[in-house]
Amino acid sequence: MLKKDRFREFVAYFSSHNPDAQTELHYSNAFELLVAVILSAQCTDKRINQVTPKLFDRFPDAETLAAASVDEVFTYIRSVSYPNNKAKHLVGMAKMLLDTFNGVIPSAINELQKLPGVGRKTANVIASVIYDAPAIAVDTHVFRVSNRIGLTNQAKTPLAVEKQLVQHLPKQTLAIAHHWLILHGRYICVARKPKCDECPITYFCKYYEKVYLKGTKSTDK
């Protein structure tokens, strides 16, 4: 299957079967999403959703979070991965948000990345989810699934994956494609043993073609 055909099938399937895909993180405004995404680095959404209700209760906005001590923030997030660093990042992020951006979460990816704890992945999430920007965030699920099903080719870094996806996906699908790939990777195309017997997209999956249809020739370009 040609790469352009694989992308076409990918968009066609998920547009039809999951047209409203969205993050599984719980949030009610842009500030809460920013906090949740910072916390979610190398941690599960399920764990973050267990932690954030009390955290948001205590720190509902940038003002209250900026005024907090790192030690106090730590007590609310101690069960997530790297809580010490993330507590520092959250307080620093809130302070910069007030001091540099007048309390308004920036929409530009390069501006978002100036905030403590915000890398390119987090910046892309905020830009796409909050501001409907044509951006795609690459986390471990997106990285794995894109390479495995054949949307990307020899992409060794998250940035390489991002560039290939941006190049080939229709602009209007970039933001939702992030969620399609994450959810597929979380529940079907899992890391250690993908559930190919349950997978609805094996008909255009390069991994399935290689592993289960070994006699076929790939025409990917």
C-alpha positions in Angstrom: 0.0 0.0 0.0 1.3 3.4 -0.9 1.9 5.8 2.0 -0.7 8.3 0.6 -3.3 5.5 0.5 -2.4 4.5 4.1 -3.0 8.1 5.3 -6.2 8.3 3.4 -7.5 5.0 5.0 -6.4 6.2 8.4 -8.3 9.5 8.2 -11.3 7.8 6.6 -11.6 5.2 9.3 -11.2 7.3 12.3 -13.2 10.2 10.9 -16.1 7.8 10.6 -15.6 5.8 13.8 -14.3 8.3 16.3 -15.2 11.8 15.0 -15.3 13.4 18.4 -12.1 12.0 19.9 -10.6 14.1 22.7 -8.2 14.0 25.6 -9.1 11.7 28.5 -7.7 14.3 31.0 -10.4 16.0 33.0 -10.4 19.8 32.9 -12.8 22.7 32.8 -10.7 25.5 31.4 -7.4 26.2 29.7 -5.4 26.7 32.9 -6.6 23.3 34.3 -5.6 21.6 31.0 -2.2 23.1 31.1 -1.6 21.9 34.6 -2.9 18.4 33.8 -0.8 18.0 30.7 2.3 19.1 32.6 1.5 16.5 35.2 0.8 13.8 32.7 4.4 13.6 31.4 5.5 10.0 31.9 2.4 9.3 33.9 -1.1 7.9 33.1 -4.1 10.1 32.5 -6.0 7.9 35.0 -3.5 8.8 37.7 -3.6 12.5 36.8 -7.4 12.5 37.0 -7.2 11.1 40.5 -4.9 13.9 41.6 -6.3 17.0 39.9 -9.7 17.4 41.6 -8.2 18.3 45.0 -5.3 20.2 43.3 -7.7 22.3 41.3 -9.9 22.9 44.4 -6.9 24.3 46.2 -5.3 26.1 43.2 -8.1 27.1 40.8 -6.0 29.7 38.9 -2.6 31.0 38.2 -2.8 33.5 41.1 -3.3 30.9 43.8 -0.7 28.5 42.3 1.9 31.2 41.9 1.5 32.2 45.6 1.9 28.6 46.8 5.1 26.9 48.0 6.6 24.1 46.1 6.3 21.9 49.2 2.6 22.5 49.5 2.0 21.7 45.8 4.1 18.5 46.2 1.6 17.2 48.9 -1.2 17.2 46.3 0.8 15.5 43.5 3.1 13.1 45.4 1.6 10.1 43.7 2.4 11.2 40.2 5.8 10.5 38.5 8.6 13.0 39.3 6.5 15.0 41.8 9.4 17.2 43.0 10.2 18.5 39.6 6.6 18.9 38.6 5.8 20.8 41.8 8.6 23.3 40.9 7.4 23.4 37.3 3.8 24.2 38.3 4.7 27.0 40.6 7.2 28.4 38.1 4.7 28.1 35.3 2.1 30.0 37.2 4.5 32.8 38.2 5.7 33.2 34.6 2.1 33.1 33.3 1.4 36.1 35.5 4.6 38.0 35.1 5.3 37.5 31.4 1.9 36.8 29.9 -0.5 38.8 32.1 -2.2 35.6 33.2 -3.2 34.6 29.6 -2.0 31.3 28.3 -0.2 32.0 25.1 -1.4 30.5 21.8 2.0 30.4 20.0 4.0 27.1 20.4 7.3 28.9 20.9 5.8 31.2 23.6 4.2 28.2 25.4 7.6 26.5 25.5 9.0 29.3 27.6 6.8 28.2 30.5 8.5 25.8 33.0 7.5 22.2 32.5 6.2 22.9 29.0 8.0 21.0 26.2 7.0 20.8 22.6 4.5 18.0 23.2 2.6 20.0 25.9 2.8 23.2 23.8 1.2 21.3 20.8 -1.5 19.9 23.0 -2.5 23.3 24.4 -2.3 25.0 21.0 -4.4 22.4 19.3 -7.0 21.8 22.0 -7.5 25.3 23.4 -6.7 27.4 20.3 -7.6 24.9 17.5 -4.2 25.3 16.0 -3.2 22.8 13.3 -0.6 21.1 15.5 0.0 17.5 16.5 1.6 16.5 19.8 3.8 13.4 19.8 3.8 11.4 23.0 4.9 7.7 23.4 1.6 6.4 22.0 1.7 8.6 18.9 5.3 7.8 18.3 4.8 4.1 18.6 1.6 3.8 16.6 2.6 6.1 13.8 5.7 4.1 13.1 4.0 0.7 13.7 1.1 1.2 11.4 3.2 2.8 8.7 2.2 6.5 8.8 5.8 7.4 9.4 9.0 5.9 8.0 12.3 5.6 10.0 11.3 8.5 12.2 13.7 8.2 15.1 12.6 11.2 17.2 9.3 12.7 18.2 10.1 15.8 16.1 10.7 13.6 13.1 7.3 11.9 13.6 5.6 15.2 14.0 7.1 16.5 10.8 6.1 13.5 8.8 2.5 13.6 10.2 2.2 17.3 9.5 3.5 16.7 5.9 1.0 14.0 5.1 -2.2 14.6 7.2 -4.8 17.0 6.0 -4.3 20.2 8.0 -7.8 20.1 9.5 -7.2 16.7 11.0 -3.9 17.3 12.8 -5.4 18.1 16.2 -7.8 15.2 16.3 -5.3 12.8 14.8 -3.3 13.2 18.0 -6.2 11.7 19.9 -6.9 9.0 17.4 -3.4 7.8 17.7 -3.2 8.0 21.5 -6.5 6.2 22.0 -5.6 3.5 19.5 -2.2 3.0 21.2 -3.7 3.0 24.7 -6.4 0.4 24.1 -5.5 -1.6 21.0 -2.0 -1.0 19.6 -0.4 -1.4 23.0 3.4 -1.4 23.4 4.4 -5.0 24.3 1.8 -7.0 22.5 -0.5 -5.2 20.1 -4.1 -6.6 20.0 -4.1 -7.3 16.3 -6.9 -9.8 16.7 -9.1 -7.0 17.9 -7.8 -4.2 15.7 -10.2 -2.7 13.1 -7.4 -1.2 11.0 -5.3 -4.2 10.1 -6.3 -3.8 6.4 -3.9 -0.8 6.1 -1.4 -1.6 9.0 2.2 -2.1 7.9 3.0 -4.0 11.1 0.1 -6.5 10.5 1.2 -6.8 6.9 4.8 -7.7 7.9 3.9 -10.0 10.8 0.8 -11.8 9.6 0.9 -11.4 5.9 4.6 -12.2 5.4 4.2 -13.3 1.8 2.9 -10.0 0.6 5.0 -7.2 -0.8 4.9 -3.7 0.7 4.7 -0.9 -1.9 5.2 1.9 0.7 6.9 5.0 -0.7 
